[in-house]
Amino acid sequence: MFAGVVNAQVGQAPVKDETVATLDPADWASVRAQFKLSPEFVHISNFFLASNPKPVSDAMARHRQAFDENPYTYLEDNMFAKPEDMVWRKVCAAAAEYTGGRAEDIALTTSTTQGLAMIYNGLKLRPDQEILTTHHEWYTHDEAMRLAVVKWGGSIRRIDLYEGPEDVSTDAIVARIEAAIKPSTRILAMTWVHSGTGVRLPLKDIGALVTRLNRDRAEADQIIYVIDGVHGFGCSEAQVASLGCDFFSAGTHKWILGPHGTGLVWAREGQWAQITPTIPTIMAAEPGNAWRQQRDPQGETQAAWVSPGGFLAFENQWGVIEAFEFVKKIGRKRIADRIAALNGQLKEGLAKLPNVHLHTPRSAEFSAGIVCCDVKGWTPKDVVAKLKAQKIIASATPYRHSTVRFSAGIINTPEDIEKTLKVMRTLA
């Protein structure tokens, strides 16, 4: 759809690797063949950093060659010349189609972390207001909140949403959040899929709660619902715009299989007006025009004003278009079902081992592409080392309570899961 975006003369096209067959989205073996992952290993840490499929790698190579041949003209023509030729706009359009929102609601970032920082740093808290979040957040989400409170004032309060996988249900989680919300709660900060336990939250139900509570609140006290969504973005069928949140940050270099150093923030229509940009942008005319005319920018903040400026790895950012096209060809439901089936197979196998304690609910409703467990008598790092010695790549979570973590993606097979379980059975 967007694969042919070039305006400047780019010379000879990069040599294509003809050893990779054309993608057949209906054939998982064909999908796996699009990746250069080493066949020596079972790669079962797919939550971490994506290996790029061939269409994405080809797009990056094409852009990189064009930059090498004529950097000024290629950037000028595709970034600054005509609005209809600005490739970043086409990235936003591809992202909007996937999120179910509008292109003008998308800000482009380099990662989930950067996106969260832009949100919290851009929202102003009064000294009497708080951020309500959980004890299940990853460091970068927690730290983005802390730094914002250091800057603006206010406070942070954390709660537990569950004690273990048997404690996870929609009613219980929503009830705990509702009981914790106070009149002073200004921001509700949640993570879609917890990377330390694999638990997936019922975001829509939490969003419905926020909508209900906001009906009785003054505009200045409305609860702003912020989501760290990276581990659901690309492995869940749900569209971001349907989740009921106000801001959603995710990298596109994990489950979307995009180039490294790419991400986005989606905001509900009208919510960007609450954000003060942090880093000057080069993706919107008004801030630059205002500077040239020695005045302040006019109008409300827009998503493009928040997209960080500076010269980026544009060949990576622009290659995100092909990543969205790749997952679109396979189908979001087909991808979600495959990830659920593979991780379900893994959970069922682990649950049968007497010395293994699962932290991830066995129900696909409350889990996604991450499976966490403890192995009695073994440290997580020792389990990971044992697996690696058998050519299986897993990880140990870097949380206060570390666990063994697996993550099966569309590059995996049921045979990969069985190989993993075979090694885990030897630890008994």
C-alpha positions, 0 to 999 in steps of 0.5 A: 500500500505504502511500499513505494514511497520515494520522491528523490532520485535514489539510483539503483535499487538495493539487491533483493534476496531472492532466496526468500519466497513470497509471503503466503499469509495462510502458511505459518512456515512461509511467515517464519521464512520471512525472518532471518532468525538463526535456525540453531535456536528456539526463540521464545523471548519474542516480547523483547525486540523484534527480528524484522520480516523481509518486507520491513528489512527491504524497506529500511535498506531502500531508504538507507541506500537513498539517504547514502546516495543523496541525503539532503534531497531525499530528506527534503523531498520526503520530510519537508517539501509537500504535505502529501509527500511527507512520509511520517504522515503515511506512517501515522496513516498506517498506524491509525488504520491499525489502532482504529483511530485517526492519523491526526491522533498519532504522535510518533516516538522511538519507544514506549518509554519515550511515549510515556515520558512525553505524556506524563511530562506534558500533563500538569498535576496540581499539588493536591492531585495524584497518579493512581497506579499499581505495584505491577508496573515496569521500571520505565513506566514507574520512573516516568511518573516519578519524574513528572511528579518531581517536576509538577508536584502532586503524588503517586499511589500504588495498589495491587490488582491481584495476588496471583493468577487465581485472583485475576478476574474482571470484577475483582480488578475493576472493584479494586481500582474503583475502591482505590480512586479518590476525588484527588485521583487525576491520572489512572496509569495502567499497563495492558500486559504485565511483563513480570507476570504475563497478566492482561488487564481488562482495559475496556472494563476499566475504561467504562469505570473511568467514563462512569466516574467522570460523569460526576467530576468537574473538567479540571478533576476528570480522570485521565486514563493512561496505558502502557500498551506495548505487550498487547499491541500486536498480539491482541485483536482489540483496537486501541481506539476501542479500549476507552483510554485517553492516552496509549503508548507502545513501541512498534519494535516488539509485537508489531515487528517494526524497525528498532527505535520506533513507537507511537502514542495514540490519544483520544480525540481532544486529549492532545490539548492537555499536553505541553510538548517536551521536545521541539518537533519538526513534524508540524509547521505551526511551532516552527512558523511561530518561532520565525515570527517571534510569537508563541504557537497558536491553537491547541496542542496537536499530536504532531507537535508532541512527536520529538524532533531532531534527525532520527533514523528515518529509514527505521521510522519510515519502515514502520509502514511495511510492518503494519502492512505485514501484520495486516496481510496475516490478519490481526485475529489470525495473529492473536489466535496463533499467539494465544494457542502457542502460549496456551500450549506452553502454559498447559504443559508447565502447569502439569509440572509439580515443581513449577508455579505459574504466575500467568493465568491459564485463561487466554482472556487474562493473558497474551504473549508472555508466560512467567513461572517459578521453578522450585529449587532453581533460580530464574537465571539458572533455568534460563542458562539451562535452556540456553545450553539446549539452544532455547532462548528464554529470559529472567525478569528484572523485577524485584521478584524475578521469574522465568519468562517465555514469550511465543510469537508467530515465528514459533511452532508447536514443536518449539513449545514441545522442545521447551517443555522437554527441557523444563521437565528435566528440571523436576 
